[in-house]
Amino acid sequence: MYKISMVSLGCPKNQVDAEMMLYSLKQAGFEICPEEANADAIIVNTCGFIEQAKAEAIENILEAAKYKQDGNCKALIVTGCLAERYKDDVTEEIPEVDVCVGIGSNGKIADIVKNAIEGKKQNCYGEKRDLDLNGKRILGGYPFSTYLKVADGCDNCCTYCAIPKIRGKMRSRKIEDCIAEAKTLAENGVKELIVVAQDTTAYGTDIYGKPMLSKLLSELCKIDGIKWIRTLYTYPEKITDELLDTIAAEPKLLKYLDMPIQHVNGEILKRMNRKGNQETLTALINKIRAKIPNITLRTTLITGFPGETQEQFSELAQFVKDIRFDRLGCFTYSAEEGTAAAEFDNQIDEQTKVDRMENIMDMQMTIAAEKNEEKVGTVTEVIIEGWDDYIKCYFGRTVYDAPEVDGKIFFMAKTQHTIGDFVNVRINDCLDYDLLGEEE
């Protein structure tokens, strides 16, 4: 029996791909091995979205390559976005890599790995067809919380983004396929579902002719065992009254919405091939908060997009100050080869990008601290993620926090609990982005 080890990088969508590949490998008779030094083959499932992610992927590939000399590794396989984006370049420029596997060939991973170990090493790039996932995965994170990928690819073609070139056109899963997977996950102990796609608000338009996210969410709420459902990657211009009404009405749907706006200046958004401006975004956010008064709003922004003037950046900064998002991430623009924006005139120097990003994040830290202060004295439901042996208390996430990108709450408990339990916690204090409390 061959032993396989996998390193998976990047976004939640890529994590789901990794978990499905691991399931396929195990079903084919491979042993999943956590120690790379003992593995017959190592798979690095990469991200290739921006320059920083590519650098991380290459670093991990080179780290894994050491086990071809110092361990049992007979084959090093690269999958994911970097493999898809650069195809044969990876094996040519990093000779330690034996095989590159494109996203369209993930379903053949067991045969590809077996052949590679046995010396038949050939890159494989299949066609990215309609998304028909079997929903069978080996969960790599917490056993009680996981992502449900409802579509792959993207049709938006934002000028800064390489995802459509990497992942292809949007391909939604059928509602019954998503529900079947969610039921299986619930039967296996998952209590929190985080719905993801490149653009969740576009879900269903390709196969049903209209957005079907609201319908899907309503159906997911009917599944026994699922207690929390959270939605990420909703595009502002596609957020409908129907979606907001559904979130407001369904108790299982957390009052949390991730809405990447990237910028607010109308000219910058137009150059990004995004819609809207400060006026339309302000109106949308006011509507969201009116319909769902206790909503937690998360967004992401880009600073230093080509041609961004100081005045346009100041407009963005003032917007952040006025709107007071609950959660916010800010990234410097990365000129990605093959994207339209990489060819735009008036590219911004790196230091200016960083200075603007740090300006936004400094402002957001103050806002987040003030919003956390407002929570002191309130009681909120928390999902327990672990025990901190150093400070001798449990930690977890509130309804206000998505995994990996948001904060945590550390709290003292009255009784012993199991990881994955839900408890009510009174918030007593805060520390930057995190909260402190005690069980009610």
Helices and strands as residue ranges (DSSP letters): E 3-8, H 12-27, E 31-32, G 36-38, E 41-46, H 51-65, H 67-70, E 75-80, H 81-86, H 88-93, E 99-100, G 103-108, H 109-117, E 145-149, E 151-152, H 163-167, E 171-172, H 175-187, E 192-196, G 200-202, H 205-208, H 213-220, E 228-231, G 236-238, H 241-249, E 253-258, H 266-271, H 278-291, E 296-303, H 310-323, E 327-332, G 340-343, H 350-375, E 379-388, E 393-398, E 409-412, E 422-431, E 434-439
